[in-house]
């Protein structure tokens, strides 16, 4: 599989080949430009597509032979909608994973505590979820991840192992931060686009894309998540899907063990 390390090796081999060839034949600047353009294109794709595992491994799905899936929510907790989501999950006896922003955890720690007490998993989603997070130094990233870990610990008394990169964007500096914190990166296999698509389109996409072993990406920060869940959760049961925890789906530990 093409990853960051292999791409760099191939780039320098190709560059060396062009340089050697230029000693025997006339090689124009276009050859260099094409090579650089290809390199940058792969870098962009790898950076913005977490599922490529370009810089480091993220876990995206479970066993495709079982009709088991995991539901995850990003960007909360929200003071209103997260609590409504929790009520619906309780009604359907469904457990989920909430990847929470540290700043929000500090504001609404009671909601995080409630989610944990109801059997849901709390994961790390950075402290600020800044649009510039991916431009931070590895030191600053590490600091944010540790801030959020501590916020979760103060809220539920457990130190989380799971992390989801903001916006699903990855880079070499984030790899260093993950190595520093020993967090496990969790991706997804079904992205709902519930923050920017019409409710009916989101529901249609979820029904079309859900598959055995899927990790579903949703957000508990928009009002539309309520009608989405009202239709999607019964649909899962009707179609034979069993919603399990991310721990059970991926066979990992969500929290540090003492």
N, C-alpha and C positions, 0 to 999 in steps of 0.2 A: 504494500500500500504506500502511496506517495504521501510522505509527511515532510515536516519542515527540514529535518536533517537530511533526508534523501534528496529533497529538492535542491538544497545547497550543494550537495555532492554532484548531482547531475548538471547543475548550472556551471560549476567550475570546470567540469569535464568538457562540457560543450564550449565554454569560453576558451579553454586551452586548445580544443580541436580547431576552433576558428582561427586562433592566433597562429597555430602551426601551419594550417592550410594557407594562411596569408603569406607565408614565406615562399610558397611555391606558385600560388595563383593569386590573381587580383581579387580581393575580398572587399566589397564595399561596406560603408557604414550601416547599410540596411540590415546586414546579417546580425550586427551587434544590437541594433534597435529591436529586431524581431525577438532575439533571445531575451533581452531585458524586458520587453513587453510581456512575453510569455511568463517569465519569472514573476513579475508583479501581478499578473492576472491570477496565478495560482496562489500567491500570497493573500490576495484579497478574498478569494473564494475560501481558502482555509481559515482565514481570520473570522469571517462572518458566518461560517457554517460549522457550528459546533459538532455536528454529526460526522464530520470528516475525520475527527480525532487528529487534526493536523499537527498541533503542538503538544498535546498530551491526551491521554485517554479519558473520555467521559462515558458514563454508562447510559445507554439510550433505550434499552428494551430488555425484556426477560425471555422466558422460554416460549418460542413461537408454536410449540406443540400443545400448549394449554391455553384455554380461553380465560386466562387471567390477565388483568391489566391493573395499572396503578394510576391514580388521579393526583395531579399536583397543582398547586396554586402558587403563583408568584406575586410579589410586590406588596403584600399586606404586612401586618393586619390593617384592615380598614375599620374605622369605628362603627360603621353601620353594616356594610355588606358582608364582612367576614362573619359576623354573628348570624346573619341570615343564612349564609352558606353552611355554617355549623348546624343550624336547625334542620336544614334539608338533608344533610349527611346523616344526622341522627335518625331522621324519619326513615331513611332507606338503609339504616344500619351499615353505612359505608365509611371506611377510613381513608384519609387522604394525607398528603404531605404538603405542608405550607412552607415555602421558601420565603422567609421574612426579611425585610429591610431593618437593619439595626435601629435606625432613628425611629421607625414606626413601633418597633418592639418596646422601646423606652417610653413612648407615649401611651401605648395601649397594652401594657404587659398583662393586664387582667384578661384580655381576649386571648393572648398567646397561652396563658395559663389554662384557660377554659378549654382551648383546643387540645392541649396536651392531656388534660384530665379526661377528655372524651376519647382518648386513644389515638389521636392524630399525631403525626411526626412533625417536628419543627426543624427546618433546615436553614442554612446560612445563605443570604442573597446579597451580601455586602452591607456596609453600614449606611452609605449615602445613596447608592444606586445612581451615582452621578453620570451624566452623559459623557463625562470626560474620564470615567473610571479606567478605561483601557489606555489612557495616556499617562496614568499614574506610574510612578516608579514602583519597582517590586517591593521596596520598603514600605511605601505608603499603602500599597495593596495589602501587604501582610498586616499592617496596622488595622486596616478596615476589617479584614476578616477576623482578626482577634477581637476587635471591638464588638463585633456582632456575636461572636461565640460567647463572650462574657455577658452580653445583654440577654442572650438565650439562657445562659446558666442562671443568671439572677432571676429570670422569669419562671423557669421550670425546674431548676436544680440539676440539670443535666447538660453536659458539654456536647454539642452536635458534631457529628463526623461528616455530614453531607453539605455540599455547596453547589449552588447553581450560578454560573457566571451571569452578571447583568447583561441583558440583551442577547445572551448566547454568544457573545464575542470573546474570542480567546487570543492569546499572544504569548511570546516567550516569557515576558515579565510575570504574567499570571501563573505560568508554570512554576516559576521560582517561588511565588507566594504560596502556591499549593504545596510545594515541597516543604516550605518553611512551617506550614500549619498542619500538614498531613491530612488535609481535607480531601474527601472523595468528590469528584466532579460528577454531577448528575445532569444529563441532557434530557432529550425527549425523542419520541418517534412520531408523535402526532401533535402538531402545532395547530391550535384552534383559530388563531387570529381573532380572538374574542374582544380585543381592545379596539379594533378598527373595522371590523366587518359587521354587517347587519345580523341581528340575532338569528333569523331564519337561515342565513347563509352559513353561520357558525354551526348551527345544529346539523344542517345538511352535510357539512364538511366532516363533523365528528362522526356521524353515522357512516359516512363513506370511507373514512380513513382508519377508523378503529379496527384493530386486528389483535389476535392473540399475542400476549407479551408486550403490548403497547404501554408506553408511558405518555399520558395525556398532559399537555401543557394548557392550563387555564389561568385566569387571574381573578382574585377576589376583591378587586378594587373598582369595579364598574357595576352599575345597577343591572345591566343586561345578563350578568352571570346567573341571576335568580331564575328567569324564564328558561335559560339554557339548561340549567341543572334539572328544573322541573320536568323537562321533556327528555333529557339525555339519560338521567339515572334510571327511570323505568325502562327505557329502551334497552339499556345494557342488560338488565335482568331478563327482559323478554327474549333477548337474543342469546341468552346463555352465557353471558360474560360474568365472571366473578371478580369483583374489585378487591384487591389485596393491598397490603401495605407495601411501600417501596422496599422495606427490609425483606419481606417474604418473596417479592417478585425477583429481586436481584441477589438474594442470599447474602446480605451485608448487615452490618450493625449501624444503626442510625446515631448512636451515642457512644461516647467513650465509656469503657467499662473500668471499674476500679479494681 
